[in-house]
């Protein structure tokens, strides 16, 4: 139980979200050895990963990934959100084709895109959205929140991080029922913004990962996490899958591009506190 203090509610929320003691830890440890050309994840080893789904003609369909960052908040990409859709979130999932022990389905009551998000100018950045859930989820061995990175933190070039999701396993290929993971090496902005890479399409509020033509995120992974382990062994949510090459999912010098979460710590805390 938390001891009551005179800390203001806003500051308390910032600390609880960004530095929660129970965040970024999995009961089932991920297989961190080496999405497109990725591998099946160990079930529930990424317990903050969610499936964002919308209803169409009476059926629910996976559309994007997302990450649980508090008991009733999920972080995803703004381009995943349409005001015309009704959404729900599945937590504690591995196989989307089965009903599994420890899973939880919660309706969405608020969709909050960043105010500077422009769907007609993806390269401007700000591809980030907060989803408020209808109820608080109880943390368990299959459902845990991810940690947020320190505000402003820039991942070093060649840092190894994992992208996870249920997106297509190859360009125009099938989407898997089972959660996939892939190891991506971070490409620094100086490299990724070169003319033969992404050029002016990438901003400093983004992260590039991959570009080796082998492993990448793909359609259906959008909104999902780029998971990077800190020095304490906890996993931090450094990126939100934003975009990739329109020509395919694993093109050389066209790495997956993520919204850089550490650029939005203040927006996340302020938005949650006011909603």
Beta strands, then each sheet from edge to edge (+ up, - down):
strand 1: 39-40
strand 2: 49-56
strand 3: 59-70
strand 4: 73-76
strand 5: 87-91
strand 6: 104-113
strand 7: 129-133
strand 8: 147-148
strand 9: 160-165
strand 10: 180-187
strand 11: 206-209
strand 12: 225-229
strand 13: 235-243
strand 14: 256-260
sheet 1: 1+ 10- 9+ 12- 13+ 8+
sheet 2: 1+ 10- 11+ 14-
sheet 3: 2+ 3- 4+ 7- 6+ 5- 2+
end
